Amino acid sequence: MHLRQPNPALLHTLSLTANRIIIIHDALMASVVQDATYIPNSETYVLHCTSAFTSFFNLWGAPGKPFQIEAEVPNDLPSLEGCFTFEAMNVFAYQAEFIKLRAGDFLNTSRSMERTYIDLLQQINENKKQWAIGPLHPATICKNKIPIRQEQCLNWLDKQAPKSVVYISFGTTSTTDEQINELAIGLEESKTKFTWVLRDADKGDFLAEKCRRVEFPHGFEARMEGVGIVIRAWVTQLEILGHPSTELFKVGLMVNEGAHREEINRSSVIKEAARGLMASEEGDKMREKACELVEALQQSVAKRWSFLHGVGIFYCSRCQIDLEF
């Protein structure tokens, strides 16, 4: 909260020589830039870290769904209840009052991916500009400083056929030893090629002092040689996800739905899911759709890069026009 103090003087100084000042800030920093409202040639924009889909349903659901939507609403969307502490909710509520002062939002997405939800966000924020400027990912990957373990993984992927490898990662979440054991058995029985990132530092209990080392079924890694590779260290996901042998752009199947979401996924279920994804007509259709989405996203990135070089197009849903620079 003390960060607000030096900003008014800085903004005033900049406003004397600049035609316009654009301030892009995190949603939790809205109070820091609140004084920009009093500078005539300045505007503030929130850069959102969530998808347009997530942002819309969080806003639409909070006031009790103020209007009906024609878009298909997924069943059993999880609630935010219990996701944040009381202290965190107080911070969000405090910043919400200052977020109202913004001129609009920058969304890390593109209309080729989330046109429906960008338009719905505009309905909720009818007097705010909604800019779709994504995807904001590196266009190139630096190969100079790849860890040895990750380099081994990429070398292994180089030997695989295109679109033949499933990538498995729990990200920043943890899972139980029992679930890992079932997943290992299911993958082995499915005979699907895979890359599995499972850090030794992952803990089932975040309060535990010691990290655990996950143990697979006896002989699993030896039997999987040539079929799959397990990485027990931190890796940069972009290199793996960007490899031509990996699955494209979050193609996936829901393994456990609805009321069974919290249950352990047994090996038989994982086996069928892996086979369904990699060796079925449904899986073929998903890969075809993913290819279409990737092409659309690449076009979005190309437009953004051309903007940076002096000729570009951004889309503003409030104005309903393409702006060319």
C-alpha positions in Angstrom: 0.0 0.0 0.0 3.0 2.3 0.5 3.8 2.0 -3.2 1.1 4.6 -4.1 2.9 7.6 -2.7 5.6 8.2 -5.4 3.3 7.7 -8.4 1.3 11.0 -8.6 4.5 13.1 -9.0 5.9 10.7 -11.6 2.6 10.7 -13.6 2.4 14.5 -13.5 5.9 14.8 -14.8 5.3 12.4 -17.6 2.0 14.0 -18.6 3.8 17.3 -19.4 5.8 15.8 -22.2 3.8 12.7 -23.3 0.7 12.7 -25.6 -0.7 9.8 -23.6 0.3 7.7 -20.7 -0.8 4.0 -20.6 -0.4 2.2 -17.3 -0.6 -1.6 -17.4 -0.9 -3.2 -14.0 -1.8 -6.3 -12.1 -5.3 -6.5 -10.6 -3.8 -6.5 -7.1 -2.0 -3.2 -7.8 -5.1 -1.1 -8.7 -4.8 1.0 -5.6 -1.2 1.9 -6.4 -2.1 3.6 -9.7 -5.5 5.1 -8.6 -4.2 8.7 -9.0 -3.9 8.2 -12.8 -7.6 9.0 -12.8 -6.8 12.7 -12.2 -4.3 12.9 -15.1 -6.3 13.9 -18.2 -4.0 12.1 -20.7 -3.5 8.9 -18.8 -5.3 5.5 -18.8 -4.9 2.4 -16.7 -5.4 -1.2 -17.9 -5.5 -4.4 -15.9 -3.4 -7.3 -17.4 -5.3 -10.4 -16.5 -3.5 -13.7 -15.9 -6.6 -15.9 -16.4 -8.4 -16.9 -19.6 -11.4 -14.9 -20.8 -13.5 -18.0 -20.0 -12.4 -18.0 -16.4 -12.6 -14.2 -16.0 -16.2 -14.2 -17.4 -17.6 -17.0 -15.3 -16.0 -15.5 -12.1 -17.6 -12.1 -12.8 -20.9 -13.5 -14.1 -21.4 -15.9 -11.3 -20.5 -13.6 -8.4 -23.5 -11.2 -8.7 -25.8 -14.2 -9.3 -25.8 -14.4 -13.1 -27.3 -11.0 -13.9 -28.3 -12.0 -17.5 -28.8 -15.1 -19.6 -26.2 -16.2 -22.1 -26.7 -18.2 -25.2 -23.2 -19.8 -25.0 -22.9 -23.3 -23.8 -22.1 -23.4 -20.1 -20.0 -26.4 -19.0 -21.6 -28.6 -16.3 -20.2 -28.6 -12.7 -18.0 -25.6 -13.0 -16.0 -25.5 -9.8 -16.8 -22.9 -7.2 -14.2 -20.4 -5.8 -15.5 -21.2 -2.4 -12.6 -22.3 -0.1 -9.9 -21.3 -2.6 -8.7 -18.2 -0.7 -8.1 -17.3 2.9 -10.2 -14.6 4.6 -7.2 -12.2 4.5 -6.7 -12.7 0.8 -10.4 -12.1 0.1 -10.1 -8.8 2.0 -7.2 -7.8 -0.3 -9.3 -8.6 -3.3 -12.3 -6.6 -2.1 -10.1 -3.6 -1.3 -8.5 -3.6 -4.8 -11.9 -4.2 -6.5 -13.0 -0.6 -5.7 -10.0 0.8 -7.5 -10.2 -1.6 -10.5 -13.4 0.2 -11.4 -11.3 3.2 -12.3 -9.5 1.4 -15.1 -10.1 2.2 -18.8 -10.1 -1.4 -19.8 -8.5 -4.9 -19.7 -5.7 -6.6 -21.5 -6.5 -10.3 -22.0 -3.8 -12.9 -22.6 -5.9 -14.6 -25.3 -7.0 -14.2 -28.9 -10.4 -14.1 -30.5 -9.6 -17.2 -32.5 -9.6 -19.1 -29.2 -12.1 -17.2 -27.0 -14.3 -14.9 -29.1 -17.5 -15.9 -27.3 -16.1 -15.1 -23.8 -14.4 -11.9 -24.9 -17.7 -10.6 -26.2 -19.5 -11.8 -23.0 -16.9 -9.9 -20.9 -17.7 -6.8 -22.9 -21.4 -7.2 -21.9 -20.4 -7.2 -18.2 -17.9 -4.4 -18.6 -19.8 -2.4 -21.2 -18.0 0.8 -20.6 -14.5 -0.7 -20.5 -12.3 -1.6 -23.5 -11.4 -5.2 -23.8 -8.1 -5.9 -25.7 -7.2 -9.4 -26.7 -3.4 -9.3 -27.1 -2.4 -13.0 -26.6 -1.0 -15.5 -26.5 1.8 -13.8 -24.6 4.4 -16.6 -24.9 8.0 -16.5 -26.2 8.1 -16.8 -29.9 11.5 -18.4 -29.8 13.2 -20.7 -27.3 16.7 -20.2 -26.2 18.7 -23.5 -26.7 21.9 -22.3 -25.1 21.2 -23.0 -21.4 19.1 -26.2 -21.4 19.9 -28.4 -18.4 21.5 -31.7 -19.2 18.5 -33.7 -18.0 16.2 -31.6 -20.2 18.5 -32.0 -23.1 18.3 -35.7 -22.7 14.5 -35.5 -22.8 14.5 -33.4 -26.0 17.0 -35.8 -27.6 14.6 -38.6 -26.8 11.7 -36.7 -28.2 13.6 -36.1 -31.5 13.6 -39.9 -32.1 9.8 -40.2 -31.7 7.2 -39.8 -34.5 5.2 -36.6 -34.7 2.2 -36.3 -32.3 3.0 -39.7 -30.8 3.9 -38.7 -27.2 1.7 -37.8 -24.2 3.1 -35.1 -21.9 2.3 -35.6 -18.2 2.8 -33.0 -15.6 1.0 -32.0 -12.4 2.4 -28.4 -12.6 2.4 -26.7 -9.2 -0.1 -29.2 -7.7 0.8 -32.4 -5.8 -0.7 -35.9 -6.0 -0.5 -38.9 -3.8 1.8 -41.9 -4.1 -1.2 -44.1 -4.7 -2.3 -42.0 -7.7 1.2 -42.0 -9.2 1.3 -45.7 -8.9 -2.0 -46.1 -10.7 -1.0 -43.7 -13.4 2.3 -45.6 -13.9 0.4 -48.9 -14.3 -2.2 -47.4 -16.6 0.5 -45.9 -18.9 2.4 -49.1 -19.0 -0.7 -51.1 -20.0 -1.8 -48.6 -22.5 1.5 -49.0 -24.4 1.4 -45.2 -25.1 4.6 -43.2 -25.4 5.0 -40.5 -22.8 7.1 -37.8 -21.2 6.4 -37.6 -17.5 7.8 -34.7 -15.4 7.7 -35.7 -11.7 10.0 -33.6 -9.6 11.6 -35.2 -6.5 10.7 -32.0 -4.7 7.0 -32.5 -5.1 5.4 -33.2 -1.8 2.0 -34.7 -0.9 2.0 -32.7 2.3 3.0 -29.1 1.8 3.7 -28.7 5.5 6.2 -31.5 5.7 9.8 -30.5 6.3 11.3 -33.1 4.0 10.8 -33.6 0.3 9.8 -37.1 -0.8 11.2 -39.2 -3.6 8.4 -40.8 -5.5 8.7 -44.5 -6.0 7.3 -46.2 -9.1 6.1 -49.8 -9.3 9.1 -52.2 -9.2 11.0 -52.1 -12.4 8.7 -49.6 -14.1 11.4 -47.2 -15.4 13.5 -50.1 -16.8 10.5 -51.6 -18.6 9.6 -48.3 -20.0 13.0 -47.6 -21.6 12.3 -46.6 -25.2 8.6 -46.2 -24.5 8.6 -43.3 -22.0 10.9 -41.0 -20.1 10.6 -39.8 -16.5 12.1 -36.4 -15.6 12.8 -35.9 -11.9 14.0 -32.3 -12.2 12.6 -28.9 -13.0 12.1 -28.3 -16.7 10.9 -25.5 -19.0 7.6 -26.8 -20.4 7.8 -24.7 -23.6 10.5 -26.8 -25.1 8.6 -30.1 -24.5 5.2 -28.7 -25.4 6.6 -27.1 -28.5 8.3 -30.3 -29.7 6.5 -31.8 -32.8 6.3 -35.3 -31.2 4.1 -34.0 -28.2 0.5 -33.6 -28.2 -0.8 -30.2 -29.5 -2.2 -27.4 -27.4 -3.9 -29.1 -24.4 -5.6 -31.8 -26.3 -7.1 -34.0 -23.5 -9.8 -36.1 -22.1 -11.6 -35.7 -18.8 -10.6 -38.8 -16.9 -12.8 -38.4 -13.9 -15.8 -36.1 -14.0 -18.5 -34.7 -11.6 -19.0 -36.3 -8.3 -16.0 -38.7 -8.8 -13.5 -35.9 -9.3 -11.8 -36.3 -5.9 -11.4 -40.1 -6.2 -8.2 -41.9 -7.2 -8.1 -42.6 -10.9 -7.4 -46.3 -11.3 -5.0 -47.7 -13.8 -7.7 -49.2 -15.9 -9.3 -45.8 -16.4 -6.0 -44.2 -17.2 -5.2 -47.0 -19.7 -8.4 -46.4 -21.6 -8.0 -42.6 -21.5 -4.5 -42.8 -22.9 -5.6 -45.2 -25.7 -8.7 -43.1 -26.4 -6.5 -40.0 -26.8 -3.7 -41.5 -28.9 -5.4 -44.4 -30.8 -9.0 -43.6 -31.6 -11.2 -41.7 -34.0 -12.1 -39.3 -31.2 -8.5 -38.7 -30.5 -7.8 -38.0 -34.2 -10.6 -35.4 -34.3 -9.1 -33.7 -31.2 -5.7 -33.5 -32.8 -7.2 -32.1 -36.0 -9.1 -29.5 -34.0 -5.9 -28.7 -32.1 -4.0 -28.1 -35.3 -6.6 -25.7 -36.4 -6.4 -23.8 -33.1 -2.6 -23.7 -33.3 -2.7 -22.3 -36.8 -5.1 -19.6 -35.6 -2.9 -18.7 -32.7 0.1 -18.5 -34.9 -1.7 -16.0 -37.0 -2.5 -14.0 -33.9 1.1 -14.0 -32.9 2.2 -13.0 -36.4 -0.2 -10.0 -36.2 1.3 -8.9 -32.9 4.8 -9.1 -34.1 4.0 -7.1 -37.2 2.5 -4.5 -34.8 5.9 -4.3 -33.0 7.6 -3.7 -36.3 5.3 -0.9 -37.2 2.4 -2.5 -39.1 -0.1 -4.3 -37.0 -3.7 -5.0 -36.0 -5.3 -5.3 -32.6 -9.0 -5.9 -32.0 -11.0 -4.0 -29.5 -14.4 -5.6 -28.7 -15.9 -2.3 -27.3 -15.2 -0.5 -30.6 -16.0 -3.6 -32.7 -13.2 -2.6 -35.1 -9.7 -3.7 -36.0 -7.2 -0.9 -35.2 -4.3 -0.7 -37.7 -1.0 0.9 -36.8 
